[in-house]
Amino acid sequence: MNLRDLRYLLAVAEHRHFGRAAEACRVSQPTLSVQLRKLEAALGVVLFERSNRQVVPTPVCEQLLPHARLAVAEADAMAALARAAADPLRGTLRLGIIPTLGPHLLPLVFGPLREALPGLELEPWEDITPALLDRLRGHDLDAAILATEPDGTDLLSLPLFTEPFLAALPPEHALTGRARVAEEELAPDVLVLADGHCLRDQALAACGLAGPRGGSLRASSLATLINMVAAGYGTTLIPGLAAGAAQDAGIVLRPLKRGVSRTARIVWRAAFPRRAAVEAVARVIAERLRPFSAAAEAAA
């Protein structure tokens, strides 16, 4: 039994298909099949039920999979630690980011990151906060940029920048005549994102609501919210980095009376061996967004 065979085992269990598993492992299908037969012989059990239509893990295989995942993860951690000792600022860094930040933040920071950290290849992954945390804890991501402080001592974080929330109003809305809008004034027709988006909970809390109105839109993206506000369907709160996109859509923006804001943070596992790479990325992003944070503080 070796790590290569355990990777083959995990690939077949994931893809339920020998051909796709072999492609994912970058080996030929006969090679993968032969090695799995040898693994079955070494363990003395049948790992998969094979048929012309599907490949299904046997009950004993299901019991062995968590151990295989742990063994491979530990071996990968050892390899990553060795690489990090040589140069933590080289190689791939898998970086998660929430959808309400990704489209507006990444274009601002990718150029400065490439210039400051030429040996580091960022691999972005966009998803909602709970999914990013699951992938981070599952070692599928190295770090993630969120707008909330994560729970648990297994994760560490650093603040990057603070962005204000703005009232987003249809052009003909009654509140457009105000210099500042009270958050609770948006409550009667506020639109929010679907469950799982941290911006949804932040917007509801700012407006003093426990939940959205019955029948109210729950959008899957900030772009949908912006377009629905532009069409006069209701109001919403948007983070400051999205102001340009909102104004391009014809939306009227107003600062909020209480100056509600959110802080973007970079989060990583406490045991991650390339902390220096995460901190270097954090420094570049914080420096790039420093003027934005300063302007937000001045306007608050």
N, C-alpha and C positions, 0 to 999 in steps of 0.2 A: 504494500500500500504506500502510495506517495501523494504529494500535494497535487501533482498533475492529474492523477486519477480522481482525486476528490473534486477538482474543478470540472472535470468531465461529468461526474455524478451530479453536481449542482446544476450544470448547464442543461442536462437532459431533464432533470426534475423541473426546471423553469420553463423550458421550451416545449416539453412533451413531444419532442420530435428529434430523431437522431441527426437528420440532415441539418436542421436549423441549429442544433446544439454544436455540431461539428463546425459549422460556419462561424458561430460565435467564438469558438475556441481556436479557430484558424488552423484546423487539422482536417484531414480527410475523414469521411464517415466511416470507412473500414477501420482506420486507426482508432477512432473513438470507440467503436463497437468492440474491437478486440480488447482494448484496455479495460472496458467495463466488464467484459466476460472474465478477465483475469482478476478484477477486483471482487467480483461475485465469488470466484473460486477461493480467493484468499480469505474472504469473510465467511464463506460457507452458506450464503443465503442468496436468494433471487432478489434483485433490486428493482426490476421493472417487469410489468406485464406487457409483452410486446404483441402487437397485432398489425394487420395491414393498415388500419385506420388510426391507431393511437398508441402512445406509450404512456403507461400509468405507473407511478411509484407503488410498490407493494407496501403493506402496512409496516413491515420491518424497515423498509427504506425510509418511510416517513419519520420513524423514530431515530434513524441515523443522520438525517439531514441537518438537524440543529448542531450536532457534533462536527459534521463536515464544514458547515459554515463557520463555526468558531475556529476550527483548525486553520482554515484558509485565511480568515480575518487576522488571526494572530501572526501567521506567516507574512502576510502583507504588511502588517504593522512593523514587524522586524525589518523588512526590506525598506519600508519608508523611513524608518529611524536611521538606517544605515545611509540612505541617500541624503537625508536631511543633515546628517553629520558632515557630509562632504560639502553640500551647498544647498541650504533650504530655499534659496531664491531661484532655483532652476527646476524645470519640470512643469507638470500640469497641476493646477489648483482648481478643483471642482467647486464652483461658487454658486450657491443658490441665491435667488432673489425673488421677493414678492412681486406680483404683477402690477401693483399700484406704484412701484418704484422702478421696475426694470426698464420700461420704454423711455422714461424720462431721465434716469440716472446713468444708465450704461453708455449712451452716446456722449455724455459729458466726461466720463472718466476713463474710457477705454484707451483713448489716445495718450493721456498723461501716464496711465499705467504701463503701456507698452514702452514709452520713453524712459520712465524711471526704473522699470523692472524688465529689461529686454529678455532675460533668461526665463521668465515666468510666463507660462501659457495658461490664460484663464479660460475655463470651460463653463460658461453660464448655464444655469438650469432654473427656469421660472416656474413657480408653483405657489400655492397658498401656504400660509405659515405652518399649519399642522403637518402638511405633507413634507415640507422642507425639514422640519424638526425630526420627523420620522426618518427621512433619508440621511440626515446628519448623524443621528444616533445609530443608524444602520450602516455607517461607513460608506454610503453611496455618495456623500458630499463631504468636502473638507471644511467648508465654512458656508455661512449664509448671511445675507443682508436682510434684516427684518425691521419692523417698526414697533416691536414690543420686546420687553425684557423676558428671556426664557426662564422657565422654572427649572429647578434641579441643580445640584452641585456638580453634575457631570459636564455642564456646559459653562463656558466663559464668554464674555462679550466686552466690546469696546464701543462707546458712542462715536458716531461719525459726523452727524450734523443734525440740526433741528429745522424742521420746516413747518410753517404755520398752516392751519386750515383756513380756507377762504369760502365764503358763501358764494355759490354758483347759482345765478338767477336767469330765467328767461328774460329777453330784452324788455318785454311789456309788463313784467312783474311789479307789483306795488312796492316791493322793498328796494327797487333799484334807486329810488330817490333818497335813500339813507346813505350817509357817509360811512357808517358802520352798522352791522346787522347783529342784533341779539340772537344767540344761538337758538333759543327757544322759539323765536319767531319763524324759524324754518320748519318746526315740527309738523304743522298741519299738512304740508305737501312734500315732505322730504323724501327723496329716493335714496335707497341704499343698495350696497352690493349683497350678493347671496351669502349664506352661511359659510363660515370658514375664512372669510376675508377679515383681517384685523381692522381694516378701514370701516367696515360695516359697524363693528362694535364701538369704535371710536366716534363715529358720526352719531350713532344713536345716543351714546352717553353724553356727548356735547349738547345735543338737543333736549336732553332730559327725558328720553324715551326708553322704555324697557324693550320695545320691539317695534317693527314697522307697522303702519296701518294695514288693516285687513284689505287684501286685494292690491296692495302697493307693489310696484315693480321691485324685484330682487335681481339686479343685473349681475352677469357673470364677469363683467370687465368695467374698468373705469371709462373706457371709450364709449361703451353703451350708455352709461349714466350721463356723460357729457352730451351725447347726441339727443338723448331724451329730454334733458333740460333745455337744449337749444330748440327743440320742437315744442316747448311750452308744456311738457307733461308734468313738471314739478320742479322742485329745487333740490340741491344737494350740497354737501361739503366736499371740497377737493383739496388735496395736499398742494403746497405751493409750487412744487416742481412741475405740476401739470397745468399751471396757469396759462402757459403759452398755447397748449393744445385747446384749452377751453376758450380762450379769446379768439383763436382761429375759427372756432365753431360758432362764433357770434354770441357767446354767453357773457353776461355782465358779472364781474367779480367784485366783491366787497369784503373788506376785513371784518373780523368778528369782534364784538365788544369785549369778550373775555380773553381774546387772543389765544384760543386753544391751538395747540400744536402737537406734533409727534416727533420723536427722536429716532432716526435710523441708526441701527446698531449692526456691527458685524459679530457673528456668533460662531464659536468653534468648540470642539470637544476639548475638555481639560487635558486629556491624555494625547492630543494630536501632536506628533513629533515636530511638525513644521510651523510652530507658533510664530517663528520669525517671519515667515512668508505672509501669514495672516496680518501680523502687525504692520508689515511694510505696505501691504495693500490698504490697510486702514489709514495709514499716514497720508498716502497719496490721495485717497478719496476725501479725507477730512480737509486737506490743504486745497484741493480743487473746489470744494463746496464752502470754504471759509467765507468768501464774499457773500454768498447766498445766505448763510447763517447770520452774518453780521447785519445784512439788510432786513432779515426777518425779525431780529431782535430790536432793531431801530423802529420798525413799524408796529411792534406790539404795544 
